[in-house]
Amino acid sequence: MTGLIKHSWLESGCVYGYRKVTSDLKDLGESCSKHRVAKLMKLEGIKAQIGYSKRKGHYSGKPAVFADNVLNR
């Protein structure tokens, strides 16, 4: 069972948690509960990826052009 869990988790790119891994196992015809899968994943040290890193924005325009100080303020 742990081999199938690890295989499903690795196929997902190490992203899936116990819910989606359980769904994958049920699609394969394996009878298991989400609690059992969660427990086995915890024992194996398999964790879902939490959140995603945000891409940094980049400035793609021209620098601002300031008007001359005509009024000397």
A tleap script that builds the chain and sets N, CA, C and O, in Angstrom:
source leaprc.protein.ff14SB
mol = sequence {
  NMET THR GLY LEU ILE LYS HIE SER TRP LEU
  GLU SER GLY CYS VAL TYR GLY TYR ARG LYS
  VAL THR SER ASP LEU LYS ASP LEU GLY GLU
  SER CYS SER LYS HIE ARG VAL ALA LYS LEU
  MET LYS LEU GLU GLY ILE LYS ALA GLN ILE
  GLY TYR SER LYS ARG LYS GLY HIE TYR SER
  GLY LYS PRO ALA VAL PHE ALA ASP ASN VAL
  LEU ASN CARG
}
set mol.1.N position { 0.829 -1.192 0.000 }
set mol.1.CA position { 0.000 0.000 0.000 }
set mol.1.C position { 0.875 1.258 0.000 }
set mol.1.O position { 0.589 2.212 -0.722 }
set mol.2.N position { 1.942 1.260 0.809 }
set mol.2.CA position { 2.793 2.451 0.861 }
set mol.2.C position { 3.489 2.691 -0.470 }
set mol.2.O position { 3.760 3.835 -0.836 }
set mol.3.N position { 3.779 1.616 -1.194 }
set mol.3.CA position { 4.394 1.773 -2.517 }
set mol.3.C position { 3.465 2.481 -3.483 }
set mol.3.O position { 3.901 3.335 -4.254 }
set mol.4.N position { 2.186 2.130 -3.447 }
set mol.4.CA position { 1.204 2.794 -4.312 }
set mol.4.C position { 1.023 4.255 -3.920 }
set mol.4.O position { 0.883 5.129 -4.776 }
set mol.5.N position { 1.028 4.506 -2.615 }
set mol.5.CA position { 0.873 5.883 -2.127 }
set mol.5.C position { 2.046 6.729 -2.592 }
set mol.5.O position { 1.863 7.836 -3.100 }
set mol.6.N position { 3.255 6.199 -2.415 }
set mol.6.CA position { 4.448 6.950 -2.806 }
set mol.6.C position { 4.487 7.175 -4.316 }
set mol.6.O position { 4.883 8.244 -4.780 }
set mol.7.N position { 4.075 6.165 -5.077 }
set mol.7.CA position { 4.056 6.285 -6.537 }
set mol.7.C position { 3.078 7.383 -6.978 }
set mol.7.O position { 3.399 8.196 -7.844 }
set mol.8.N position { 1.896 7.397 -6.381 }
set mol.8.CA position { 0.893 8.411 -6.722 }
set mol.8.C position { 1.382 9.801 -6.351 }
set mol.8.O position { 1.183 10.759 -7.098 }
set mol.9.N position { 2.024 9.905 -5.193 }
set mol.9.CA position { 2.533 11.193 -4.718 }
set mol.9.C position { 3.655 11.702 -5.620 }
set mol.9.O position { 3.710 12.892 -5.930 }
set mol.10.N position { 4.548 10.808 -6.041 }
set mol.10.CA position { 5.648 11.210 -6.921 }
set mol.10.C position { 5.144 11.592 -8.308 }
set mol.10.O position { 5.682 12.509 -8.929 }
set mol.11.N position { 4.112 10.896 -8.802 }
set mol.11.CA position { 3.541 11.242 -10.108 }
set mol.11.C position { 2.929 12.634 -10.104 }
set mol.11.O position { 2.898 13.311 -11.132 }
set mol.12.N position { 2.440 13.060 -8.938 }
set mol.12.CA position { 1.831 14.386 -8.848 }
set mol.12.C position { 2.876 15.487 -8.734 }
set mol.12.O position { 2.526 16.665 -8.661 }
set mol.13.N position { 4.152 15.120 -8.717 }
set mol.13.CA position { 5.195 16.120 -8.549 }
set mol.13.C position { 5.372 16.488 -7.089 }
set mol.13.O position { 5.784 17.605 -6.778 }
set mol.14.N position { 5.068 15.570 -6.196 }
set mol.14.CA position { 5.181 15.764 -4.738 }
set mol.14.C position { 4.267 16.877 -4.249 }
set mol.14.O position { 4.619 17.615 -3.329 }
set mol.15.N position { 3.101 16.997 -4.860 }
set mol.15.CA position { 2.160 18.060 -4.526 }
set mol.15.C position { 0.934 17.524 -3.799 }
set mol.15.O position { 0.432 18.173 -2.882 }
set mol.16.N position { 0.445 16.356 -4.191 }
set mol.16.CA position { -0.816 15.831 -3.664 }
set mol.16.C position { -0.742 15.526 -2.178 }
set mol.16.O position { 0.294 15.107 -1.660 }
set mol.17.N position { -1.863 15.745 -1.506 }
set mol.17.CA position { -2.022 15.366 -0.115 }
set mol.17.C position { -2.808 14.076 -0.023 }
set mol.17.O position { -3.016 13.390 -1.023 }
set mol.18.N position { -3.247 13.748 1.196 }
set mol.18.CA position { -3.906 12.455 1.396 }
set mol.18.C position { -5.238 12.359 0.675 }
set mol.18.O position { -5.643 11.262 0.292 }
set mol.19.N position { -5.935 13.478 0.476 }
set mol.19.CA position { -7.241 13.417 -0.187 }
set mol.19.C position { -7.109 12.984 -1.643 }
set mol.19.O position { -7.808 12.075 -2.092 }
set mol.20.N position { -6.218 13.631 -2.372 }
set mol.20.CA position { -6.062 13.304 -3.789 }
set mol.20.C position { -5.370 11.963 -3.981 }
set mol.20.O position { -5.657 11.248 -4.941 }
set mol.21.N position { -4.458 11.615 -3.074 }
set mol.21.CA position { -3.812 10.305 -3.156 }
set mol.21.C position { -4.851 9.211 -2.932 }
set mol.21.O position { -4.834 8.190 -3.619 }
set mol.22.N position { -5.760 9.420 -1.970 }
set mol.22.CA position { -6.837 8.459 -1.727 }
set mol.22.C position { -7.706 8.307 -2.966 }
set mol.22.O position { -8.089 7.196 -3.332 }
set mol.23.N position { -8.013 9.423 -3.607 }
set mol.23.CA position { -8.813 9.387 -4.828 }
set mol.23.C position { -8.102 8.597 -5.929 }
set mol.23.O position { -8.730 7.816 -6.643 }
set mol.24.N position { -6.786 8.805 -6.063 }
set mol.24.CA position { -6.011 8.059 -7.062 }
set mol.24.C position { -6.032 6.560 -6.776 }
set mol.24.O position { -6.168 5.748 -7.692 }
set mol.25.N position { -5.896 6.200 -5.501 }
set mol.25.CA position { -5.891 4.782 -5.137 }
set mol.25.C position { -7.244 4.137 -5.410 }
set mol.25.O position { -7.314 2.989 -5.850 }
set mol.26.N position { -8.313 4.875 -5.150 }
set mol.26.CA position { -9.646 4.334 -5.416 }
set mol.26.C position { -9.876 4.164 -6.916 }
set mol.26.O position { -10.566 3.236 -7.339 }
set mol.27.N position { -9.294 5.064 -7.724 }
set mol.27.CA position { -9.381 4.914 -9.178 }
set mol.27.C position { -8.654 3.651 -9.651 }
set mol.27.O position { -9.031 3.042 -10.652 }
set mol.28.N position { -7.603 3.269 -8.912 }
set mol.28.CA position { -6.857 2.054 -9.254 }
set mol.28.C position { -7.551 0.791 -8.751 }
set mol.28.O position { -7.122 -0.322 -9.057 }
set mol.29.N position { -8.628 0.967 -7.975 }
set mol.29.CA position { -9.367 -0.185 -7.475 }
set mol.29.C position { -8.929 -0.639 -6.096 }
set mol.29.O position { -9.319 -1.715 -5.644 }
set mol.30.N position { -8.125 0.164 -5.425 }
set mol.30.CA position { -7.640 -0.169 -4.084 }
set mol.30.C position { -8.671 0.291 -3.056 }
set mol.30.O position { -9.175 1.411 -3.145 }
set mol.31.N position { -8.987 -0.554 -2.089 }
set mol.31.CA position { -9.948 -0.150 -1.058 }
set mol.31.C position { -9.176 0.418 0.129 }
set mol.31.O position { -8.376 -0.280 0.752 }
set mol.32.N position { -9.419 1.682 0.433 }
set mol.32.CA position { -8.719 2.342 1.532 }
set mol.32.C position { -9.527 3.556 1.962 }
set mol.32.O position { -10.341 4.082 1.202 }
set mol.33.N position { -9.289 3.990 3.190 }
set mol.33.CA position { -9.957 5.194 3.681 }
set mol.33.C position { -8.949 6.332 3.713 }
set mol.33.O position { -7.738 6.110 3.694 }
set mol.34.N position { -9.466 7.551 3.763 }
set mol.34.CA position { -8.566 8.709 3.771 }
set mol.34.C position { -7.742 8.759 5.048 }
set mol.34.O position { -6.613 9.250 5.044 }
set mol.35.N position { -8.310 8.244 6.155 }
set mol.35.CA position { -7.579 8.250 7.424 }
set mol.35.C position { -6.382 7.300 7.379 }
set mol.35.O position { -5.311 7.606 7.905 }
set mol.36.N position { -6.578 6.156 6.748 }
set mol.36.CA position { -5.489 5.188 6.629 }
set mol.36.C position { -4.381 5.734 5.740 }
set mol.36.O position { -3.197 5.590 6.047 }
set mol.37.N position { -4.771 6.358 4.644 }
set mol.37.CA position { -3.779 6.933 3.727 }
set mol.37.C position { -3.019 8.054 4.424 }
set mol.37.O position { -1.803 8.167 4.273 }
set mol.38.N position { -3.730 8.889 5.191 }
set mol.38.CA position { -3.078 9.984 5.910 }
set mol.38.C position { -2.075 9.434 6.920 }
set mol.38.O position { -0.978 9.974 7.065 }
set mol.39.N position { -2.449 8.365 7.617 }
set mol.39.CA position { -1.564 7.776 8.618 }
set mol.39.C position { -0.321 7.181 7.967 }
set mol.39.O position { 0.791 7.365 8.460 }
set mol.40.N position { -0.510 6.467 6.859 }
set mol.40.CA position { 0.631 5.870 6.165 }
set mol.40.C position { 1.551 6.937 5.572 }
set mol.40.O position { 2.772 6.783 5.574 }
set mol.41.N position { 0.957 8.017 5.066 }
set mol.41.CA position { 1.777 9.106 4.529 }
set mol.41.C position { 2.596 9.754 5.638 }
set mol.41.O position { 3.758 10.105 5.431 }
set mol.42.N position { 2.001 9.912 6.804 }
set mol.42.CA position { 2.716 10.511 7.931 }
set mol.42.C position { 3.872 9.618 8.379 }
set mol.42.O position { 4.958 10.108 8.688 }
set mol.43.N position { 3.633 8.302 8.412 }
set mol.43.CA position { 4.695 7.371 8.804 }
set mol.43.C position { 5.849 7.372 7.808 }
set mol.43.O position { 7.005 7.210 8.198 }
set mol.44.N position { 5.546 7.554 6.529 }
set mol.44.CA position { 6.577 7.577 5.491 }
set mol.44.C position { 7.251 8.945 5.358 }
set mol.44.O position { 8.271 9.073 4.681 }
set mol.45.N position { 6.685 9.960 5.999 }
set mol.45.CA position { 7.251 11.309 5.894 }
set mol.45.C position { 6.864 12.016 4.611 }
set mol.45.O position { 7.567 12.919 4.159 }
set mol.46.N position { 5.748 11.609 4.022 }
set mol.46.CA position { 5.269 12.216 2.778 }
set mol.46.C position { 4.308 13.339 3.138 }
set mol.46.O position { 3.344 13.132 3.875 }
set mol.47.N position { 4.580 14.535 2.610 }
set mol.47.CA position { 3.720 15.680 2.898 }
set mol.47.C position { 3.320 16.359 1.599 }
set mol.47.O position { 4.050 16.324 0.608 }
set mol.48.N position { 2.152 16.975 1.624 }
set mol.48.CA position { 1.688 17.737 0.468 }
set mol.48.C position { 2.425 19.069 0.422 }
set mol.48.O position { 2.888 19.574 1.445 }
set mol.49.N position { 2.525 19.622 -0.765 }
set mol.49.CA position { 3.101 20.951 -0.900 }
set mol.49.C position { 2.058 21.952 -0.448 }
set mol.49.O position { 0.916 21.919 -0.906 }
set mol.50.N position { 2.449 22.841 0.449 }
set mol.50.CA position { 1.519 23.829 0.976 }
set mol.50.C position { 1.807 25.159 0.305 }
set mol.50.O position { 2.876 25.738 0.503 }
set mol.51.N position { 0.870 25.644 -0.481 }
set mol.51.CA position { 1.027 26.930 -1.152 }
set mol.51.C position { 2.019 26.853 -2.298 }
set mol.51.O position { 2.705 25.848 -2.484 }
set mol.52.N position { 2.078 27.897 -3.035 }
set mol.52.CA position { 2.984 28.003 -4.155 }
set mol.52.C position { 3.716 29.330 -4.042 }
set mol.52.O position { 3.153 30.311 -3.555 }
set mol.53.N position { 4.966 29.368 -4.489 }
set mol.53.CA position { 5.707 30.620 -4.444 }
set mol.53.C position { 5.171 31.554 -5.520 }
set mol.53.O position { 4.871 31.129 -6.635 }
set mol.54.N position { 5.059 32.800 -5.179 }
set mol.54.CA position { 4.542 33.785 -6.125 }
set mol.54.C position { 5.675 34.291 -7.003 }
set mol.54.O position { 6.808 34.459 -6.552 }
set mol.55.N position { 5.347 34.528 -8.252 }
set mol.55.CA position { 6.349 35.069 -9.160 }
set mol.55.C position { 6.544 36.543 -8.871 }
set mol.55.O position { 5.580 37.276 -8.650 }
set mol.56.N position { 7.781 36.970 -8.875 }
set mol.56.CA position { 8.061 38.378 -8.657 }
set mol.56.C position { 7.687 39.161 -9.908 }
set mol.56.O position { 7.920 38.719 -11.033 }
set mol.57.N position { 7.107 40.320 -9.689 }
set mol.57.CA position { 6.781 41.175 -10.816 }
set mol.57.C position { 8.039 41.871 -11.317 }
set mol.57.O position { 9.013 42.007 -10.576 }
set mol.58.N position { 8.022 42.295 -12.521 }
set mol.58.CA position { 9.167 43.024 -13.041 }
set mol.58.C position { 8.669 44.281 -13.747 }
set mol.58.O position { 7.558 44.323 -14.276 }
set mol.59.N position { 9.498 45.273 -13.740 }
set mol.59.CA position { 9.150 46.547 -14.336 }
set mol.59.C position { 9.493 46.487 -15.814 }
set mol.59.O position { 10.647 46.256 -16.174 }
set mol.60.N position { 8.500 46.693 -16.674 }
set mol.60.CA position { 8.765 46.554 -18.101 }
set mol.60.C position { 8.497 47.846 -18.863 }
set mol.60.O position { 8.266 47.819 -20.072 }
set mol.61.N position { 8.525 48.957 -18.175 }
set mol.61.CA position { 8.260 50.215 -18.855 }
set mol.61.C position { 9.461 51.141 -18.786 }
set mol.61.O position { 10.538 50.762 -18.326 }
set mol.62.N position { 9.254 52.346 -19.247 }
set mol.62.CA position { 10.327 53.330 -19.190 }
set mol.62.C position { 10.293 54.016 -17.829 }
set mol.62.O position { 9.237 54.088 -17.201 }
set mol.63.N position { 11.426 54.517 -17.370 }
set mol.63.CA position { 11.419 55.240 -16.097 }
set mol.63.C position { 10.593 56.519 -16.220 }
set mol.63.O position { 10.466 57.093 -17.301 }
set mol.64.N position { 10.043 56.945 -15.101 }
set mol.64.CA position { 9.191 58.130 -15.102 }
set mol.64.C position { 10.001 59.366 -15.491 }
set mol.64.O position { 11.160 59.514 -15.100 }
set mol.65.N position { 9.375 60.244 -16.261 }
set mol.65.CA position { 10.015 61.495 -16.667 }
set mol.65.C position { 9.370 62.610 -15.866 }
set mol.65.O position { 8.162 62.833 -15.955 }
set mol.66.N position { 10.181 63.309 -15.085 }
set mol.66.CA position { 9.662 64.395 -14.266 }
set mol.66.C position { 9.790 65.713 -15.024 }
set mol.66.O position { 10.752 65.939 -15.758 }
set mol.67.N position { 8.805 66.563 -14.828 }
set mol.67.CA position { 8.832 67.878 -15.475 }
set mol.67.C position { 9.874 68.757 -14.787 }
set mol.67.O position { 10.190 68.569 -13.612 }
set mol.68.N position { 10.391 69.704 -15.533 }
set mol.68.CA position { 11.363 70.642 -14.969 }
set mol.68.C position { 10.701 71.496 -13.895 }
set mol.68.O position { 9.506 71.782 -13.961 }
set mol.69.N position { 11.488 71.893 -12.914 }
set mol.69.CA position { 10.994 72.710 -11.813 }
set mol.69.C position { 10.977 74.172 -12.269 }
set mol.69.O position { 11.878 74.946 -11.944 }
set mol.70.N position { 9.947 74.533 -13.019 }
set mol.70.CA position { 9.862 75.876 -13.589 }
set mol.70.C position { 9.542 76.901 -12.507 }
set mol.70.O position { 10.050 78.021 -12.560 }
set mol.71.N position { 8.725 76.551 -11.539 }
set mol.71.CA position { 8.297 77.484 -10.502 }
set mol.71.C position { 9.263 77.532 -9.324 }
set mol.71.O position { 9.034 78.280 -8.373 }
set mol.72.N position { 10.321 76.760 -9.369 }
set mol.72.CA position { 11.330 76.714 -8.308 }
set mol.72.C position { 10.710 76.432 -6.944 }
set mol.72.O position { 10.979 77.139 -5.972 }
set mol.73.N position { 9.906 75.428 -6.881 }
set mol.73.CA position { 9.307 75.061 -5.596 }
set mol.73.C position { 10.027 73.882 -5.011 }
set mol.73.O position { 9.673 73.419 -3.927 }
savepdb mol mol.pdb
quit
